[in-house]
Amino acid sequence: MSERQPRPAWYHLHVYFDSQTLADAQRLRQQLLEDRLPLAYVGQPIPYAIGPHPQPMFELHAPGSRIDLLCARLDALRGELSVLVHPVQADELAAHTVDARWLGPALPLRLDQLE
């Protein structure tokens, strides 16, 4: 029997959009702010691909103790938007791949940006 790993202290959530879904992403971001969820950070939309992220996105920071609640709410609100959920940890490649999960369709990350 394997021991359960402790939940990471923090998670980052990346909400992706494109020119056709920008308004949806802005509405989602506003709704998250109005819901007063336990988010430590709600970033502004970044209108271009950056780092390993293949398209524009905005970022959220959430405590690990509340990640299940936040993911459930985000999944209910996201519509067609894809969301990458990953732990904050030293191994960025693992954080964005084997330790990550997706709400909605997974997008191909630019993993060479993490090496």
MODELLER restraints for C-alpha pairs under 7 A, 6 or more apart:
rsr = mdl.restraints
at = mdl.atoms
rsr.add(forms.Gaussian(group=physical.xy_distance, feature=features.Distance(at['CA:7:A'], at['CA:64:A']), mean=6.20, stdev=0.5))
rsr.add(forms.Gaussian(group=physical.xy_distance, feature=features.Distance(at['CA:8:A'], at['CA:64:A']), mean=5.58, stdev=0.5))
rsr.add(forms.Gaussian(group=physical.xy_distance, feature=features.Distance(at['CA:8:A'], at['CA:87:A']), mean=6.07, stdev=0.5))
rsr.add(forms.Gaussian(group=physical.xy_distance, feature=features.Distance(at['CA:9:A'], at['CA:63:A']), mean=5.85, stdev=0.5))
rsr.add(forms.Gaussian(group=physical.xy_distance, feature=features.Distance(at['CA:9:A'], at['CA:64:A']), mean=4.76, stdev=0.5))
rsr.add(forms.Gaussian(group=physical.xy_distance, feature=features.Distance(at['CA:10:A'], at['CA:62:A']), mean=5.76, stdev=0.5))
rsr.add(forms.Gaussian(group=physical.xy_distance, feature=features.Distance(at['CA:10:A'], at['CA:63:A']), mean=4.58, stdev=0.5))
rsr.add(forms.Gaussian(group=physical.xy_distance, feature=features.Distance(at['CA:10:A'], at['CA:64:A']), mean=4.84, stdev=0.5))
rsr.add(forms.Gaussian(group=physical.xy_distance, feature=features.Distance(at['CA:10:A'], at['CA:87:A']), mean=6.04, stdev=0.5))
rsr.add(forms.Gaussian(group=physical.xy_distance, feature=features.Distance(at['CA:10:A'], at['CA:88:A']), mean=5.56, stdev=0.5))
rsr.add(forms.Gaussian(group=physical.xy_distance, feature=features.Distance(at['CA:11:A'], at['CA:61:A']), mean=5.80, stdev=0.5))
rsr.add(forms.Gaussian(group=physical.xy_distance, feature=features.Distance(at['CA:11:A'], at['CA:62:A']), mean=5.26, stdev=0.5))
rsr.add(forms.Gaussian(group=physical.xy_distance, feature=features.Distance(at['CA:11:A'], at['CA:63:A']), mean=6.25, stdev=0.5))
rsr.add(forms.Gaussian(group=physical.xy_distance, feature=features.Distance(at['CA:11:A'], at['CA:64:A']), mean=6.08, stdev=0.5))
rsr.add(forms.Gaussian(group=physical.xy_distance, feature=features.Distance(at['CA:11:A'], at['CA:85:A']), mean=6.84, stdev=0.5))
rsr.add(forms.Gaussian(group=physical.xy_distance, feature=features.Distance(at['CA:11:A'], at['CA:86:A']), mean=5.53, stdev=0.5))
rsr.add(forms.Gaussian(group=physical.xy_distance, feature=features.Distance(at['CA:11:A'], at['CA:87:A']), mean=4.30, stdev=0.5))
rsr.add(forms.Gaussian(group=physical.xy_distance, feature=features.Distance(at['CA:11:A'], at['CA:88:A']), mean=5.34, stdev=0.5))
rsr.add(forms.Gaussian(group=physical.xy_distance, feature=features.Distance(at['CA:12:A'], at['CA:59:A']), mean=6.78, stdev=0.5))
rsr.add(forms.Gaussian(group=physical.xy_distance, feature=features.Distance(at['CA:12:A'], at['CA:60:A']), mean=5.63, stdev=0.5))
rsr.add(forms.Gaussian(group=physical.xy_distance, feature=features.Distance(at['CA:12:A'], at['CA:61:A']), mean=4.71, stdev=0.5))
rsr.add(forms.Gaussian(group=physical.xy_distance, feature=features.Distance(at['CA:12:A'], at['CA:62:A']), mean=6.40, stdev=0.5))
rsr.add(forms.Gaussian(group=physical.xy_distance, feature=features.Distance(at['CA:12:A'], at['CA:85:A']), mean=5.96, stdev=0.5))
rsr.add(forms.Gaussian(group=physical.xy_distance, feature=features.Distance(at['CA:12:A'], at['CA:86:A']), mean=5.54, stdev=0.5))
rsr.add(forms.Gaussian(group=physical.xy_distance, feature=features.Distance(at['CA:12:A'], at['CA:87:A']), mean=6.29, stdev=0.5))
rsr.add(forms.Gaussian(group=physical.xy_distance, feature=features.Distance(at['CA:12:A'], at['CA:88:A']), mean=6.63, stdev=0.5))
rsr.add(forms.Gaussian(group=physical.xy_distance, feature=features.Distance(at['CA:13:A'], at['CA:59:A']), mean=5.63, stdev=0.5))
rsr.add(forms.Gaussian(group=physical.xy_distance, feature=features.Distance(at['CA:13:A'], at['CA:60:A']), mean=4.97, stdev=0.5))
rsr.add(forms.Gaussian(group=physical.xy_distance, feature=features.Distance(at['CA:13:A'], at['CA:61:A']), mean=6.39, stdev=0.5))
rsr.add(forms.Gaussian(group=physical.xy_distance, feature=features.Distance(at['CA:13:A'], at['CA:83:A']), mean=6.55, stdev=0.5))
rsr.add(forms.Gaussian(group=physical.xy_distance, feature=features.Distance(at['CA:13:A'], at['CA:84:A']), mean=5.52, stdev=0.5))
rsr.add(forms.Gaussian(group=physical.xy_distance, feature=features.Distance(at['CA:13:A'], at['CA:85:A']), mean=4.49, stdev=0.5))
rsr.add(forms.Gaussian(group=physical.xy_distance, feature=features.Distance(at['CA:13:A'], at['CA:86:A']), mean=6.47, stdev=0.5))
rsr.add(forms.Gaussian(group=physical.xy_distance, feature=features.Distance(at['CA:14:A'], at['CA:57:A']), mean=6.14, stdev=0.5))
rsr.add(forms.Gaussian(group=physical.xy_distance, feature=features.Distance(at['CA:14:A'], at['CA:58:A']), mean=5.74, stdev=0.5))
rsr.add(forms.Gaussian(group=physical.xy_distance, feature=features.Distance(at['CA:14:A'], at['CA:59:A']), mean=4.61, stdev=0.5))
rsr.add(forms.Gaussian(group=physical.xy_distance, feature=features.Distance(at['CA:14:A'], at['CA:60:A']), mean=6.43, stdev=0.5))
rsr.add(forms.Gaussian(group=physical.xy_distance, feature=features.Distance(at['CA:14:A'], at['CA:83:A']), mean=5.39, stdev=0.5))
rsr.add(forms.Gaussian(group=physical.xy_distance, feature=features.Distance(at['CA:14:A'], at['CA:84:A']), mean=5.07, stdev=0.5))
rsr.add(forms.Gaussian(group=physical.xy_distance, feature=features.Distance(at['CA:14:A'], at['CA:85:A']), mean=6.61, stdev=0.5))
rsr.add(forms.Gaussian(group=physical.xy_distance, feature=features.Distance(at['CA:15:A'], at['CA:57:A']), mean=5.16, stdev=0.5))
rsr.add(forms.Gaussian(group=physical.xy_distance, feature=features.Distance(at['CA:15:A'], at['CA:58:A']), mean=5.37, stdev=0.5))
rsr.add(forms.Gaussian(group=physical.xy_distance, feature=features.Distance(at['CA:15:A'], at['CA:59:A']), mean=6.37, stdev=0.5))
rsr.add(forms.Gaussian(group=physical.xy_distance, feature=features.Distance(at['CA:15:A'], at['CA:81:A']), mean=6.87, stdev=0.5))
rsr.add(forms.Gaussian(group=physical.xy_distance, feature=features.Distance(at['CA:15:A'], at['CA:82:A']), mean=6.11, stdev=0.5))
rsr.add(forms.Gaussian(group=physical.xy_distance, feature=features.Distance(at['CA:15:A'], at['CA:83:A']), mean=4.55, stdev=0.5))
rsr.add(forms.Gaussian(group=physical.xy_distance, feature=features.Distance(at['CA:15:A'], at['CA:84:A']), mean=6.73, stdev=0.5))
rsr.add(forms.Gaussian(group=physical.xy_distance, feature=features.Distance(at['CA:16:A'], at['CA:55:A']), mean=6.45, stdev=0.5))
rsr.add(forms.Gaussian(group=physical.xy_distance, feature=features.Distance(at['CA:16:A'], at['CA:56:A']), mean=5.79, stdev=0.5))
rsr.add(forms.Gaussian(group=physical.xy_distance, feature=features.Distance(at['CA:16:A'], at['CA:57:A']), mean=4.18, stdev=0.5))
rsr.add(forms.Gaussian(group=physical.xy_distance, feature=features.Distance(at['CA:16:A'], at['CA:58:A']), mean=6.80, stdev=0.5))
rsr.add(forms.Gaussian(group=physical.xy_distance, feature=features.Distance(at['CA:16:A'], at['CA:81:A']), mean=6.24, stdev=0.5))
rsr.add(forms.Gaussian(group=physical.xy_distance, feature=features.Distance(at['CA:16:A'], at['CA:82:A']), mean=5.62, stdev=0.5))
rsr.add(forms.Gaussian(group=physical.xy_distance, feature=features.Distance(at['CA:16:A'], at['CA:83:A']), mean=6.20, stdev=0.5))
rsr.add(forms.Gaussian(group=physical.xy_distance, feature=features.Distance(at['CA:17:A'], at['CA:25:A']), mean=6.31, stdev=0.5))
rsr.add(forms.Gaussian(group=physical.xy_distance, feature=features.Distance(at['CA:17:A'], at['CA:55:A']), mean=6.81, stdev=0.5))
rsr.add(forms.Gaussian(group=physical.xy_distance, feature=features.Distance(at['CA:17:A'], at['CA:56:A']), mean=5.63, stdev=0.5))
rsr.add(forms.Gaussian(group=physical.xy_distance, feature=features.Distance(at['CA:17:A'], at['CA:57:A']), mean=5.76, stdev=0.5))
rsr.add(forms.Gaussian(group=physical.xy_distance, feature=features.Distance(at['CA:17:A'], at['CA:81:A']), mean=6.45, stdev=0.5))
rsr.add(forms.Gaussian(group=physical.xy_distance, feature=features.Distance(at['CA:18:A'], at['CA:55:A']), mean=6.82, stdev=0.5))
rsr.add(forms.Gaussian(group=physical.xy_distance, feature=features.Distance(at['CA:18:A'], at['CA:56:A']), mean=6.26, stdev=0.5))
rsr.add(forms.Gaussian(group=physical.xy_distance, feature=features.Distance(at['CA:28:A'], at['CA:77:A']), mean=6.69, stdev=0.5))
rsr.add(forms.Gaussian(group=physical.xy_distance, feature=features.Distance(at['CA:28:A'], at['CA:78:A']), mean=6.56, stdev=0.5))
rsr.add(forms.Gaussian(group=physical.xy_distance, feature=features.Distance(at['CA:38:A'], at['CA:62:A']), mean=6.86, stdev=0.5))
rsr.add(forms.Gaussian(group=physical.xy_distance, feature=features.Distance(at['CA:39:A'], at['CA:60:A']), mean=6.91, stdev=0.5))
rsr.add(forms.Gaussian(group=physical.xy_distance, feature=features.Distance(at['CA:39:A'], at['CA:61:A']), mean=5.85, stdev=0.5))
rsr.add(forms.Gaussian(group=physical.xy_distance, feature=features.Distance(at['CA:39:A'], at['CA:62:A']), mean=4.88, stdev=0.5))
rsr.add(forms.Gaussian(group=physical.xy_distance, feature=features.Distance(at['CA:40:A'], at['CA:61:A']), mean=5.39, stdev=0.5))
rsr.add(forms.Gaussian(group=physical.xy_distance, feature=features.Distance(at['CA:40:A'], at['CA:62:A']), mean=5.76, stdev=0.5))
rsr.add(forms.Gaussian(group=physical.xy_distance, feature=features.Distance(at['CA:41:A'], at['CA:60:A']), mean=5.44, stdev=0.5))
rsr.add(forms.Gaussian(group=physical.xy_distance, feature=features.Distance(at['CA:41:A'], at['CA:61:A']), mean=4.97, stdev=0.5))
rsr.add(forms.Gaussian(group=physical.xy_distance, feature=features.Distance(at['CA:42:A'], at['CA:59:A']), mean=6.20, stdev=0.5))
rsr.add(forms.Gaussian(group=physical.xy_distance, feature=features.Distance(at['CA:42:A'], at['CA:60:A']), mean=4.77, stdev=0.5))
rsr.add(forms.Gaussian(group=physical.xy_distance, feature=features.Distance(at['CA:42:A'], at['CA:61:A']), mean=6.83, stdev=0.5))
rsr.add(forms.Gaussian(group=physical.xy_distance, feature=features.Distance(at['CA:43:A'], at['CA:58:A']), mean=5.57, stdev=0.5))
rsr.add(forms.Gaussian(group=physical.xy_distance, feature=features.Distance(at['CA:43:A'], at['CA:59:A']), mean=5.07, stdev=0.5))
rsr.add(forms.Gaussian(group=physical.xy_distance, feature=features.Distance(at['CA:43:A'], at['CA:60:A']), mean=6.14, stdev=0.5))
rsr.add(forms.Gaussian(group=physical.xy_distance, feature=features.Distance(at['CA:44:A'], at['CA:58:A']), mean=5.78, stdev=0.5))
rsr.add(forms.Gaussian(group=physical.xy_distance, feature=features.Distance(at['CA:45:A'], at['CA:57:A']), mean=5.69, stdev=0.5))
rsr.add(forms.Gaussian(group=physical.xy_distance, feature=features.Distance(at['CA:45:A'], at['CA:58:A']), mean=4.45, stdev=0.5))
rsr.add(forms.Gaussian(group=physical.xy_distance, feature=features.Distance(at['CA:46:A'], at['CA:56:A']), mean=5.52, stdev=0.5))
rsr.add(forms.Gaussian(group=physical.xy_distance, feature=features.Distance(at['CA:46:A'], at['CA:57:A']), mean=5.50, stdev=0.5))
rsr.add(forms.Gaussian(group=physical.xy_distance, feature=features.Distance(at['CA:46:A'], at['CA:58:A']), mean=5.91, stdev=0.5))
rsr.add(forms.Gaussian(group=physical.xy_distance, feature=features.Distance(at['CA:47:A'], at['CA:56:A']), mean=4.80, stdev=0.5))
rsr.add(forms.Gaussian(group=physical.xy_distance, feature=features.Distance(at['CA:47:A'], at['CA:57:A']), mean=6.92, stdev=0.5))
rsr.add(forms.Gaussian(group=physical.xy_distance, feature=features.Distance(at['CA:48:A'], at['CA:55:A']), mean=5.97, stdev=0.5))
rsr.add(forms.Gaussian(group=physical.xy_distance, feature=features.Distance(at['CA:48:A'], at['CA:56:A']), mean=4.48, stdev=0.5))
rsr.add(forms.Gaussian(group=physical.xy_distance, feature=features.Distance(at['CA:49:A'], at['CA:55:A']), mean=4.27, stdev=0.5))
rsr.add(forms.Gaussian(group=physical.xy_distance, feature=features.Distance(at['CA:49:A'], at['CA:56:A']), mean=5.02, stdev=0.5))
rsr.add(forms.Gaussian(group=physical.xy_distance, feature=features.Distance(at['CA:51:A'], at['CA:113:A']), mean=5.58, stdev=0.5))
rsr.add(forms.Gaussian(group=physical.xy_distance, feature=features.Distance(at['CA:52:A'], at['CA:109:A']), mean=5.40, stdev=0.5))
rsr.add(forms.Gaussian(group=physical.xy_distance, feature=features.Distance(at['CA:52:A'], at['CA:110:A']), mean=4.30, stdev=0.5))
rsr.add(forms.Gaussian(group=physical.xy_distance, feature=features.Distance(at['CA:52:A'], at['CA:111:A']), mean=5.56, stdev=0.5))
rsr.add(forms.Gaussian(group=physical.xy_distance, feature=features.Distance(at['CA:52:A'], at['CA:113:A']), mean=5.26, stdev=0.5))
rsr.add(forms.Gaussian(group=physical.xy_distance, feature=features.Distance(at['CA:52:A'], at['CA:114:A']), mean=6.59, stdev=0.5))
rsr.add(forms.Gaussian(group=physical.xy_distance, feature=features.Distance(at['CA:53:A'], at['CA:109:A']), mean=5.63, stdev=0.5))
rsr.add(forms.Gaussian(group=physical.xy_distance, feature=features.Distance(at['CA:53:A'], at['CA:110:A']), mean=6.24, stdev=0.5))
rsr.add(forms.Gaussian(group=physical.xy_distance, feature=features.Distance(at['CA:54:A'], at['CA:108:A']), mean=6.85, stdev=0.5))
rsr.add(forms.Gaussian(group=physical.xy_distance, feature=features.Distance(at['CA:54:A'], at['CA:109:A']), mean=5.62, stdev=0.5))
rsr.add(forms.Gaussian(group=physical.xy_distance, feature=features.Distance(at['CA:54:A'], at['CA:110:A']), mean=6.19, stdev=0.5))
rsr.add(forms.Gaussian(group=physical.xy_distance, feature=features.Distance(at['CA:75:A'], at['CA:103:A']), mean=6.17, stdev=0.5))
rsr.add(forms.Gaussian(group=physical.xy_distance, feature=features.Distance(at['CA:80:A'], at['CA:104:A']), mean=6.99, stdev=0.5))
rsr.add(forms.Gaussian(group=physical.xy_distance, feature=features.Distance(at['CA:81:A'], at['CA:104:A']), mean=6.62, stdev=0.5))
rsr.add(forms.Gaussian(group=physical.xy_distance, feature=features.Distance(at['CA:82:A'], at['CA:103:A']), mean=5.83, stdev=0.5))
rsr.add(forms.Gaussian(group=physical.xy_distance, feature=features.Distance(at['CA:82:A'], at['CA:104:A']), mean=4.72, stdev=0.5))
rsr.add(forms.Gaussian(group=physical.xy_distance, feature=features.Distance(at['CA:82:A'], at['CA:105:A']), mean=5.62, stdev=0.5))
rsr.add(forms.Gaussian(group=physical.xy_distance, feature=features.Distance(at['CA:82:A'], at['CA:106:A']), mean=6.71, stdev=0.5))
rsr.add(forms.Gaussian(group=physical.xy_distance, feature=features.Distance(at['CA:83:A'], at['CA:102:A']), mean=5.64, stdev=0.5))
rsr.add(forms.Gaussian(group=physical.xy_distance, feature=features.Distance(at['CA:83:A'], at['CA:103:A']), mean=5.02, stdev=0.5))
rsr.add(forms.Gaussian(group=physical.xy_distance, feature=features.Distance(at['CA:83:A'], at['CA:104:A']), mean=6.48, stdev=0.5))
rsr.add(forms.Gaussian(group=physical.xy_distance, feature=features.Distance(at['CA:84:A'], at['CA:100:A']), mean=7.00, stdev=0.5))
rsr.add(forms.Gaussian(group=physical.xy_distance, feature=features.Distance(at['CA:84:A'], at['CA:101:A']), mean=6.13, stdev=0.5))
rsr.add(forms.Gaussian(group=physical.xy_distance, feature=features.Distance(at['CA:84:A'], at['CA:102:A']), mean=4.82, stdev=0.5))
rsr.add(forms.Gaussian(group=physical.xy_distance, feature=features.Distance(at['CA:84:A'], at['CA:103:A']), mean=6.60, stdev=0.5))
rsr.add(forms.Gaussian(group=physical.xy_distance, feature=features.Distance(at['CA:85:A'], at['CA:100:A']), mean=5.64, stdev=0.5))
rsr.add(forms.Gaussian(group=physical.xy_distance, feature=features.Distance(at['CA:85:A'], at['CA:101:A']), mean=5.31, stdev=0.5))
rsr.add(forms.Gaussian(group=physical.xy_distance, feature=features.Distance(at['CA:85:A'], at['CA:102:A']), mean=6.02, stdev=0.5))
rsr.add(forms.Gaussian(group=physical.xy_distance, feature=features.Distance(at['CA:86:A'], at['CA:95:A']), mean=5.57, stdev=0.5))
rsr.add(forms.Gaussian(group=physical.xy_distance, feature=features.Distance(at['CA:86:A'], at['CA:96:A']), mean=5.91, stdev=0.5))
rsr.add(forms.Gaussian(group=physical.xy_distance, feature=features.Distance(at['CA:86:A'], at['CA:99:A']), mean=6.46, stdev=0.5))
rsr.add(forms.Gaussian(group=physical.xy_distance, feature=features.Distance(at['CA:86:A'], at['CA:100:A']), mean=4.39, stdev=0.5))
rsr.add(forms.Gaussian(group=physical.xy_distance, feature=features.Distance(at['CA:86:A'], at['CA:101:A']), mean=6.53, stdev=0.5))
rsr.add(forms.Gaussian(group=physical.xy_distance, feature=features.Distance(at['CA:87:A'], at['CA:95:A']), mean=5.69, stdev=0.5))
rsr.add(forms.Gaussian(group=physical.xy_distance, feature=features.Distance(at['CA:87:A'], at['CA:99:A']), mean=6.97, stdev=0.5))
rsr.add(forms.Gaussian(group=physical.xy_distance, feature=features.Distance(at['CA:87:A'], at['CA:100:A']), mean=6.93, stdev=0.5))
rsr.add(forms.Gaussian(group=physical.xy_distance, feature=features.Distance(at['CA:88:A'], at['CA:95:A']), mean=6.82, stdev=0.5))
rsr.add(forms.Gaussian(group=physical.xy_distance, feature=features.Distance(at['CA:89:A'], at['CA:95:A']), mean=6.49, stdev=0.5))
rsr.add(forms.Gaussian(group=physical.xy_distance, feature=features.Distance(at['CA:92:A'], at['CA:114:A']), mean=6.46, stdev=0.5))
rsr.add(forms.Gaussian(group=physical.xy_distance, feature=features.Distance(at['CA:93:A'], at['CA:114:A']), mean=5.94, stdev=0.5))
